[in-house]
Amino acid sequence: MTGSKLIEKNMELSFEFARYLLAHPEMDEKIPKGAQVVLLPDYDEKLRRFNLRNSKRQREKGQPVIYVRIKKLNPERRSRLVGTKIERVA
């Protein structure tokens, strides 16, 4: 798997984690300010190893580290937007 594909997967995972934190603000409180958050998907061994390697290289001395273990990622859902209209402005 290419590095760009792993980065693309990480972007998707990061977006989903941000959505998760918005829906579960109590989880956000468990993450110390300034912590390095490492997303570790159980369902994707290559991405998990990639993230662990990168976290070790990028970690600052004394920085708290939080591992977020993710069991699975549900399939994409359709948009939740209803009655959406796109209008062109002249």
Secondary structure by P-SEA (a helix, b strand, c coil): ccaaaaaaaaaaaaaaaaaaaaacaaaaaacccccbbbbbbcccaaaaaaaaaaaaaaccccbbbbbbbbccccccccccccbbbbbbcc
